[in-house]
Amino acid sequence: MGRKLSLAVFLGLILMTLAVPVFAQGEAAAAGAEKSQWLLISSGFGMALAAAGCGYAQSRALAAACEGVSRNPGATDTIRIFIFLGLAFIEFLALLTFVVIMLLLFT
């Protein structure tokens, strides 16, 4: 009996999940103006979080590079190459976030 009940509950949940888009279409027309307001606010927060995360990652990477150079001065050239490459990848994440936000705002 437990297996039939669990199957019925599972099928009921699937049917309720499929029925949600039907009710969402009626509210989509009314929420057009509100969407743009929340899009601006959330894109600002998203860019702020991306910039903060990239700044933190860059500071940690530079601190690790300075520590590596101080421990082994002979590896300065190798560490310099990898730190520039790492900083470029970290900065790319912030730029990619900016591009995604601009695409969301202007499409």
DSSP file (Angstrom, degrees, kcal/mol; ACC not computed):
  #  RESIDUE AA STRUCTURE BP1 BP2  ACC     N-H-->O    O-->H-N    N-H-->O    O-->H-N    TCO  KAPPA ALPHA  PHI   PSI    X-CA   Y-CA   Z-CA
    1    1 A M     >        0   0    0      0, 0.0     4,-1.9     0, 0.0     5,-0.2   0.000 360.0 360.0 360.0 -33.8    0.0    0.0    0.0
    2    2 A G  H  >  +     0   0    0      1,-0.2     4,-2.2     2,-0.2     5,-0.2   0.836 360.0  53.9 -66.3 -33.2    2.9    2.4    0.7
    3    3 A R  H  > S+     0   0    0      2,-0.2     4,-2.1     1,-0.2    -1,-0.2   0.900 108.3  48.2 -70.1 -39.8    4.3    2.0   -2.8
    4    4 A K  H  > S+     0   0    0      2,-0.2     4,-2.3     1,-0.2    -2,-0.2   0.894 112.3  49.9 -66.1 -39.2    1.0    2.9   -4.4
    5    5 A L  H  X S+     0   0    0     -4,-1.9     4,-2.4     2,-0.2    -2,-0.2   0.914 111.0  48.2 -66.2 -42.4    0.6    6.0   -2.2
    6    6 A S  H  X S+     0   0    0     -4,-2.2     4,-2.3     1,-0.2    -1,-0.2   0.874 111.7  50.6 -67.2 -35.2    4.1    7.1   -3.0
    7    7 A L  H  X S+     0   0    0     -4,-2.1     4,-2.6     2,-0.2    -2,-0.2   0.905 110.8  49.1 -66.3 -41.3    3.5    6.6   -6.7
    8    8 A A  H  X S+     0   0    0     -4,-2.3     4,-2.2     2,-0.2    -2,-0.2   0.902 112.4  47.6 -65.3 -41.0    0.3    8.7   -6.5
    9    9 A V  H  X S+     0   0    0     -4,-2.4     4,-2.3     2,-0.2    -2,-0.2   0.911 112.2  50.3 -65.6 -41.6    2.0   11.5   -4.6
   10   10 A F  H  X S+     0   0    0     -4,-2.3     4,-2.0     2,-0.2    -2,-0.2   0.924 112.2  46.2 -63.0 -45.6    4.9   11.5   -7.1
   11   11 A L  H  X S+     0   0    0     -4,-2.6     4,-2.4     1,-0.2    -1,-0.2   0.879 111.2  53.3 -65.5 -37.2    2.5   11.7  -10.1
   12   12 A G  H  X S+     0   0    0     -4,-2.2     4,-2.2    -5,-0.2    -2,-0.2   0.903 108.5  49.5 -63.1 -41.0    0.5   14.4   -8.3
   13   13 A L  H  X S+     0   0    0     -4,-2.3     4,-2.0     2,-0.2    -2,-0.2   0.888 110.5  50.2 -65.5 -38.7    3.7   16.4   -7.8
   14   14 A I  H  X S+     0   0    0     -4,-2.0     4,-2.0     2,-0.2    -2,-0.2   0.919 110.8  49.1 -65.7 -42.7    4.7   16.0  -11.5
   15   15 A L  H  X S+     0   0    0     -4,-2.4     4,-1.2     1,-0.2    -2,-0.2   0.885 111.0  49.9 -64.9 -37.7    1.2   17.1  -12.6
   16   16 A M  H  X S+     0   0    0     -4,-2.2     4,-0.7     1,-0.2    -1,-0.2   0.872 109.2  52.4 -67.5 -35.5    1.3   20.2  -10.4
   17   17 A T  H >< S+     0   0    0     -4,-2.0     3,-0.6     1,-0.2    -2,-0.2   0.886 109.7  48.5 -66.6 -37.9    4.7   21.1  -11.7
   18   18 A L  H 3< S+     0   0    0     -4,-2.0     4,-0.3     1,-0.2    -1,-0.2   0.744 107.7  56.3 -73.5 -22.3    3.5   20.9  -15.3
   19   19 A A  H >X S+     0   0    0     -4,-1.2     4,-1.0     1,-0.2     3,-0.7   0.618  85.0  83.2 -84.8 -12.7    0.4   23.1  -14.4
   20   20 A V  H XX S+     0   0    0     -4,-0.7     4,-1.6    -3,-0.6     3,-0.6   0.893  83.3  57.3 -62.1 -43.0    2.5   26.0  -13.1
   21   21 A P  H 3> S+     0   0    0      0, 0.0     4,-1.2     0, 0.0    -1,-0.2   0.802  99.0  62.1 -61.1 -26.0    3.2   27.6  -16.5
   22   22 A V  H <4 S+     0   0    0     -3,-0.7     4,-0.5    -4,-0.3     3,-0.3   0.916 109.3  39.6 -63.7 -42.1   -0.5   27.9  -17.2
   23   23 A F  H <X S+     0   0    0     -4,-1.0     4,-0.7    -3,-0.6     3,-0.4   0.752 109.2  62.0 -78.9 -23.7   -1.0   30.2  -14.2
   24   24 A A  H  X S+     0   0    0     -4,-1.6     4,-1.0     1,-0.2    -1,-0.2   0.766  91.6  66.0 -74.7 -24.6    2.2   32.1  -14.8
   25   25 A Q  H  X S+     0   0    0     -4,-1.2     4,-0.7    -3,-0.3    -1,-0.2   0.838  96.8  54.5 -69.2 -31.8    1.1   33.4  -18.2
   26   26 A G  H  4 S+     0   0    0     -4,-0.5     4,-0.5    -3,-0.4     3,-0.2   0.845 110.8  44.9 -69.6 -32.9   -1.7   35.5  -16.8
   27   27 A E  H  X S+     0   0    0     -4,-0.7     4,-1.3    -3,-0.2    -1,-0.2   0.638  96.2  76.7 -84.7 -15.0    0.6   37.3  -14.4
   28   28 A A  H  < S+     0   0    0     -4,-1.0    -1,-0.2     1,-0.2    -2,-0.2   0.871  93.0  50.6 -66.8 -36.2    3.3   37.9  -17.0
   29   29 A A  T >< S+     0   0    0     -4,-0.7     3,-0.8    -3,-0.2    -1,-0.2   0.869 111.4  48.0 -69.4 -35.3    1.4   40.7  -18.7
   30   30 A A  T 34 S+     0   0    0     -4,-0.5     3,-0.3     1,-0.2     4,-0.3   0.737 108.4  54.9 -76.9 -22.1    0.8   42.6  -15.4
   31   31 A A  T 3X S+     0   0    0     -4,-1.3     4,-1.6     1,-0.2    -1,-0.2   0.178  74.1 105.4 -99.2  18.2    4.4   42.3  -14.2
   32   32 A G  H <> S+     0   0    0     -3,-0.8     4,-1.1     2,-0.2    -1,-0.2   0.923  85.1  39.5 -64.9 -46.0    6.1   43.9  -17.2
   33   33 A A  H  > S+     0   0    0     -3,-0.3     4,-1.2     1,-0.2    -1,-0.2   0.862 114.9  53.1 -73.0 -35.2    6.9   47.2  -15.6
   34   34 A E  H  > S+     0   0    0     -4,-0.3     4,-2.1     1,-0.2     5,-0.2   0.816 101.4  62.1 -69.5 -28.7    7.9   45.6  -12.3
   35   35 A K  H  X S+     0   0    0     -4,-1.6     4,-2.2     1,-0.2    -1,-0.2   0.916 101.6  49.7 -63.6 -43.3   10.3   43.3  -14.1
   36   36 A S  H  X S+     0   0    0     -4,-1.1     4,-1.9     1,-0.2    -1,-0.2   0.872 109.5  52.1 -66.7 -34.9   12.5   46.1  -15.4
   37   37 A Q  H  X S+     0   0    0     -4,-1.2     4,-1.9     1,-0.2    -1,-0.2   0.939 113.6  42.6 -65.4 -46.3   12.7   47.7  -12.0
   38   38 A W  H  X S+     0   0    0     -4,-2.1     4,-2.7     1,-0.2     5,-0.2   0.809 109.9  58.6 -70.9 -28.3   13.9   44.4  -10.3
   39   39 A L  H  X S+     0   0    0     -4,-2.2     4,-2.1    -5,-0.2    -1,-0.2   0.907 106.7  47.5 -66.0 -40.5   16.2   43.7  -13.3
   40   40 A L  H  X S+     0   0    0     -4,-1.9     4,-1.8     2,-0.2    -2,-0.2   0.924 114.9  45.5 -64.8 -44.4   18.0   47.0  -12.6
   41   41 A I  H  X S+     0   0    0     -4,-1.9     4,-2.1     1,-0.2    -2,-0.2   0.935 115.4  45.6 -66.0 -46.4   18.3   46.4   -8.9
   42   42 A S  H  X S+     0   0    0     -4,-2.7     4,-2.5     1,-0.2    -1,-0.2   0.851 110.7  53.4 -69.3 -33.0   19.4   42.8   -9.3
   43   43 A S  H  X S+     0   0    0     -4,-2.1     4,-2.3    -5,-0.2    -1,-0.2   0.880 108.4  51.0 -68.8 -35.3   21.9   43.6  -12.0
   44   44 A G  H  X S+     0   0    0     -4,-1.8     4,-2.1     2,-0.2    -2,-0.2   0.929 112.6  45.2 -64.0 -44.6   23.5   46.2   -9.8
   45   45 A F  H  X S+     0   0    0     -4,-2.1     4,-2.5     2,-0.2    -2,-0.2   0.890 112.0  53.3 -65.1 -38.5   23.8   43.7   -6.9
   46   46 A G  H  X S+     0   0    0     -4,-2.5     4,-2.3     1,-0.2    -2,-0.2   0.914 110.6  45.4 -63.4 -42.8   25.2   41.1   -9.3
   47   47 A M  H  X S+     0   0    0     -4,-2.3     4,-2.6     2,-0.2    -1,-0.2   0.879 111.9  52.7 -68.7 -36.4   27.9   43.4  -10.6
   48   48 A A  H  X S+     0   0    0     -4,-2.1     4,-2.4     2,-0.2    -2,-0.2   0.921 111.3  46.3 -64.1 -42.9   28.8   44.5   -7.1
   49   49 A L  H  X S+     0   0    0     -4,-2.5     4,-2.7     2,-0.2    -2,-0.2   0.901 112.8  50.0 -65.6 -40.1   29.1   40.9   -6.0
   50   50 A A  H  X S+     0   0    0     -4,-2.3     4,-2.5     2,-0.2     5,-0.2   0.917 112.4  46.8 -64.9 -42.3   31.2   40.0   -9.1
   51   51 A A  H  X S+     0   0    0     -4,-2.6     4,-2.4     2,-0.2    -2,-0.2   0.902 113.7  48.2 -66.6 -40.2   33.5   43.0   -8.5
   52   52 A A  H  X S+     0   0    0     -4,-2.4     4,-2.3    -5,-0.2    -2,-0.2   0.920 113.1  47.9 -66.1 -42.8   33.9   42.2   -4.8
   53   53 A G  H  X S+     0   0    0     -4,-2.7     4,-2.4     2,-0.2    -2,-0.2   0.904 113.5  46.9 -64.4 -41.5   34.6   38.5   -5.5
   54   54 A C  H  X S+     0   0    0     -4,-2.5     4,-2.6     2,-0.2    -1,-0.2   0.889 111.4  51.5 -68.7 -38.2   37.2   39.4   -8.2
   55   55 A G  H  X S+     0   0    0     -4,-2.4     4,-2.2     2,-0.2    -2,-0.2   0.916 111.8  46.9 -63.3 -42.1   38.9   41.9   -6.0
   56   56 A Y  H  X S+     0   0    0     -4,-2.3     4,-2.2     2,-0.2    -2,-0.2   0.916 112.9  49.1 -64.7 -42.6   39.1   39.4   -3.2
   57   57 A A  H  X S+     0   0    0     -4,-2.4     4,-2.3     1,-0.2    -2,-0.2   0.891 111.0  50.0 -65.8 -38.9   40.5   36.8   -5.6
   58   58 A Q  H  X S+     0   0    0     -4,-2.6     4,-2.6     2,-0.2     5,-0.2   0.903 110.2  49.9 -66.5 -39.8   43.1   39.1   -7.0
   59   59 A S  H  X S+     0   0    0     -4,-2.2     4,-2.2     1,-0.2    -2,-0.2   0.903 112.0  47.9 -66.0 -38.7   44.3   40.2   -3.6
   60   60 A R  H  X S+     0   0    0     -4,-2.2     4,-2.3     2,-0.2    -2,-0.2   0.901 112.0  50.1 -66.8 -39.3   44.6   36.5   -2.5
   61   61 A A  H  X S+     0   0    0     -4,-2.3     4,-2.2     2,-0.2    -2,-0.2   0.917 112.3  46.4 -65.9 -42.6   46.5   35.7   -5.8
   62   62 A L  H  X S+     0   0    0     -4,-2.6     4,-2.6     2,-0.2    -1,-0.2   0.883 111.3  52.0 -67.7 -36.9   48.9   38.6   -5.3
   63   63 A A  H  X S+     0   0    0     -4,-2.2     4,-2.1    -5,-0.2    -1,-0.2   0.912 110.9  47.8 -64.0 -41.2   49.5   37.7   -1.7
   64   64 A A  H  X S+     0   0    0     -4,-2.3     4,-2.3     2,-0.2    -2,-0.2   0.881 111.6  50.6 -66.9 -36.9   50.3   34.1   -2.6
   65   65 A A  H  X S+     0   0    0     -4,-2.2     4,-2.5     2,-0.2    -2,-0.2   0.918 110.2  49.2 -66.8 -42.4   52.6   35.3   -5.4
   66   66 A C  H  X S+     0   0    0     -4,-2.6     4,-2.2     1,-0.2    -2,-0.2   0.899 112.1  49.0 -62.7 -39.7   54.5   37.6   -3.0
   67   67 A E  H  X S+     0   0    0     -4,-2.1     4,-1.7     2,-0.2    -1,-0.2   0.902 110.9  50.4 -66.2 -39.8   54.8   34.8   -0.5
   68   68 A G  H  X S+     0   0    0     -4,-2.3     4,-2.1     1,-0.2    -2,-0.2   0.895 111.4  47.7 -65.2 -39.6   56.1   32.5   -3.2
   69   69 A V  H  < S+     0   0    0     -4,-2.5    -1,-0.2     1,-0.2    -2,-0.2   0.889 110.5  51.9 -68.3 -38.4   58.7   35.0   -4.4
   70   70 A S  H  < S+     0   0    0     -4,-2.2    -1,-0.2    -5,-0.2    -2,-0.2   0.822 113.6  44.3 -69.2 -28.3   59.9   35.7   -0.9
   71   71 A R  H  < S+     0   0    0     -4,-1.7    -1,-0.2     1,-0.3    -2,-0.2   0.846 131.8  18.6 -81.3 -34.6   60.3   32.0   -0.2
   72   72 A N    ><  +     0   0    0     -4,-2.1     3,-1.7    -5,-0.2    -1,-0.3  -0.747  62.3 179.7-139.1  88.9   62.1   31.3   -3.5
   73   73 A P  G >  S+     0   0    0      0, 0.0     3,-1.1     0, 0.0    -1,-0.1   0.727  80.1  67.7 -64.0 -20.4   63.5   34.3   -5.3
   74   74 A G  G 3  S+     0   0    0      1,-0.2     3,-0.4     2,-0.1     4,-0.2   0.712  93.4  58.6 -71.5 -19.3   64.8   32.2   -8.2
   75   75 A A  G <> S+     0   0    0     -3,-1.7     4,-2.6    -7,-0.2    -1,-0.2   0.153  70.8 112.4 -95.3  19.1   61.2   31.4   -9.3
   76   76 A T  H <> S+     0   0    0     -3,-1.1     4,-2.4     1,-0.2    -1,-0.2   0.907  75.8  48.2 -61.0 -44.7   60.3   35.1   -9.8
   77   77 A D  H  > S+     0   0    0     -3,-0.4     4,-1.8     2,-0.2    -1,-0.2   0.909 113.9  46.4 -65.1 -42.0   60.0   34.8  -13.6
   78   78 A T  H  > S+     0   0    0     -4,-0.2     4,-2.0     1,-0.2    -1,-0.2   0.916 114.0  47.6 -65.8 -43.3   57.8   31.7  -13.5
   79   79 A I  H  X S+     0   0    0     -4,-2.6     4,-2.5     1,-0.2    -2,-0.2   0.881 108.5  55.9 -65.9 -37.2   55.6   33.2  -10.8
   80   80 A R  H  X S+     0   0    0     -4,-2.4     4,-2.1    -5,-0.2    -1,-0.2   0.908 107.2  49.0 -62.0 -42.3   55.2   36.4  -12.7
   81   81 A I  H  X S+     0   0    0     -4,-1.8     4,-2.0     1,-0.2    -1,-0.2   0.940 114.7  44.2 -62.4 -47.3   53.9   34.6  -15.8
   82   82 A F  H  X S+     0   0    0     -4,-2.0     4,-2.6     1,-0.2    -2,-0.2   0.839 111.3  53.0 -70.2 -32.0   51.4   32.6  -13.8
   83   83 A I  H  X S+     0   0    0     -4,-2.5     4,-2.7     2,-0.2    -1,-0.2   0.903 109.8  48.2 -71.6 -38.4   50.2   35.6  -11.8
   84   84 A F  H  X S+     0   0    0     -4,-2.1     4,-2.0    -5,-0.2    -2,-0.2   0.914 113.9  47.6 -64.7 -41.0   49.6   37.7  -14.9
   85   85 A L  H  X S+     0   0    0     -4,-2.0     4,-2.0    -5,-0.2    -2,-0.2   0.921 113.8  47.2 -64.4 -44.0   47.7   34.8  -16.4
   86   86 A G  H  X S+     0   0    0     -4,-2.6     4,-2.3     1,-0.2    -2,-0.2   0.899 111.1  50.5 -65.2 -41.5   45.7   34.3  -13.3
   87   87 A L  H  X S+     0   0    0     -4,-2.7     4,-2.5     1,-0.2    -1,-0.2   0.866 108.7  53.1 -65.5 -35.0   44.9   37.9  -12.9
   88   88 A A  H  X S+     0   0    0     -4,-2.0     4,-1.9     2,-0.2    -1,-0.2   0.916 110.5  46.7 -65.0 -42.1   43.7   38.1  -16.5
   89   89 A F  H  X S+     0   0    0     -4,-2.0     4,-1.2     2,-0.2    -2,-0.2   0.896 112.9  49.4 -65.9 -39.7   41.3   35.1  -15.9
   90   90 A I  H  X S+     0   0    0     -4,-2.3     4,-1.0     1,-0.2     3,-0.4   0.918 112.0  47.6 -66.0 -42.7   40.0   36.7  -12.7
   91   91 A E  H  X S+     0   0    0     -4,-2.5     4,-2.1     1,-0.2    -1,-0.2   0.842 104.2  62.3 -67.6 -32.1   39.4   40.0  -14.4
   92   92 A F  H  X S+     0   0    0     -4,-1.9     4,-2.7     1,-0.2    -1,-0.2   0.847  97.0  58.7 -61.3 -33.4   37.7   38.2  -17.2
   93   93 A L  H  X S+     0   0    0     -4,-1.2     4,-2.0    -3,-0.4    -1,-0.2   0.906 106.8  46.4 -63.5 -40.7   35.0   36.9  -14.8
   94   94 A A  H  X S+     0   0    0     -4,-1.0     4,-2.0     2,-0.2    -2,-0.2   0.910 113.9  48.1 -67.5 -41.1   34.1   40.5  -13.8
   95   95 A L  H  X S+     0   0    0     -4,-2.1     4,-2.3     2,-0.2    -2,-0.2   0.880 110.0  52.3 -66.4 -37.1   34.0   41.6  -17.5
   96   96 A L  H  X S+     0   0    0     -4,-2.7     4,-2.4     2,-0.2    -1,-0.2   0.891 108.2  51.3 -65.5 -39.0   31.9   38.5  -18.4
   97   97 A T  H  X S+     0   0    0     -4,-2.0     4,-2.2     1,-0.2    -2,-0.2   0.910 109.6  50.7 -61.8 -41.9   29.4   39.5  -15.6
   98   98 A F  H  X S+     0   0    0     -4,-2.0     4,-2.3     2,-0.2    -2,-0.2   0.903 110.2  49.2 -62.7 -42.2   29.3   43.0  -17.0
   99   99 A V  H  X S+     0   0    0     -4,-2.3     4,-2.3     2,-0.2    -2,-0.2   0.912 110.9  49.6 -64.9 -42.7   28.5   41.7  -20.5
  100  100 A V  H  X S+     0   0    0     -4,-2.4     4,-2.2     1,-0.2    -1,-0.2   0.903 111.1  49.8 -63.3 -40.8   25.8   39.4  -19.3
  101  101 A I  H  X S+     0   0    0     -4,-2.2     4,-2.3     2,-0.2    -2,-0.2   0.911 110.4  49.8 -64.8 -41.9   24.2   42.2  -17.3
  102  102 A M  H  X S+     0   0    0     -4,-2.3     4,-2.3     1,-0.2    -2,-0.2   0.892 109.9  51.4 -64.7 -38.2   24.3   44.5  -20.4
  103  103 A L  H  X S+     0   0    0     -4,-2.3     4,-0.6     1,-0.2    -1,-0.2   0.901 111.1  48.2 -63.9 -39.7   22.7   41.7  -22.5
  104  104 A L  H  < S+     0   0    0     -4,-2.2     3,-0.3     1,-0.2    -2,-0.2   0.881 114.1  46.4 -67.3 -37.4   19.9   41.3  -19.9
  105  105 A L  H  < S+     0   0    0     -4,-2.3    -2,-0.2     1,-0.2    -1,-0.2   0.873 118.3  38.5 -74.1 -36.7   19.3   45.1  -19.8
  106  106 A F  H  <        0   0    0     -4,-2.3    -1,-0.2     1,-0.2    -2,-0.2   0.280 360.0 360.0-105.0  11.8   19.2   45.8  -23.5
  107  107 A T     <        0   0    0     -4,-0.6    -1,-0.2    -3,-0.3    -2,-0.1   0.382 360.0 360.0-118.0 360.0   17.4   42.7  -24.9
